[in-house]
Amino acid sequence: MRRERKRFKACRKCKALNSHDAQQCWNCGGNIFTIHWDGFVMILSEESAVMEVLGVDKVGYYAIKII
C-alpha cells in the first residue's frame, strides 16, 4: 500500500508547517524545508501555554518532530 504524500512541508529552522508550493517560511522567512516530519500542533491563541513550551511566538501549525 502506497503512503499518501504529506500536504505540508516543515521549515527546518522553526518547524512551522508550510504549503508544498511555499518558497519562503511564513514564520521565520527561512527557505530550507523537509517533508519528513511527524505529528503537529495547532496553536490557536497567543495566550497558549504551549507556545512557551515550544518556543514559538506566532499562532499557526508546527511540526512536533523533524525526522
SVG drawing of the C-alpha trace seen along z (x, -y; Angstrom):
<svg xmlns="http://www.w3.org/2000/svg" viewBox="-7 -36 25 38">
<polyline fill="none" stroke="black" stroke-width="0.4" points="0.0,0.0 1.4,-3.4 1.5,-6.1 -0.1,-9.4 2.2,-12.4 2.0,-14.9 0.3,-18.1 2.7,-20.3 6.4,-20.7 8.1,-21.8 10.6,-24.6 13.9,-23.1 14.7,-26.4 11.4,-26.9 9.3,-23.8 6.4,-25.8 4.2,-23.9 4.0,-25.5 2.2,-24.5 4.1,-22.4 4.4,-25.3 5.8,-27.8 9.2,-29.2 9.7,-31.0 8.5,-30.2 5.6,-32.3 7.0,-32.3 10.8,-32.9 11.5,-33.6 13.7,-30.5 13.9,-28.6 15.1,-25.1 12.2,-22.7 11.6,-19.0 8.6,-16.6 10.0,-14.3 8.2,-15.3 5.9,-13.6 3.0,-15.0 1.8,-18.5 0.4,-21.0 -2.1,-23.8 -1.6,-27.0 -4.9,-28.9 -4.3,-31.6 -1.4,-33.9 -2.1,-33.1 -1.4,-29.4 1.0,-27.9 2.1,-25.5 3.7,-28.5 6.1,-29.0 7.0,-25.3 7.6,-25.1 9.4,-28.4 7.2,-29.9 5.7,-33.4 3.1,-33.2 -0.2,-31.4 -0.1,-28.6 0.7,-24.9 4.0,-23.5 5.7,-20.1 6.4,-18.3 9.3,-16.3 11.6,-16.7 12.8,-13.3"/>
</svg>
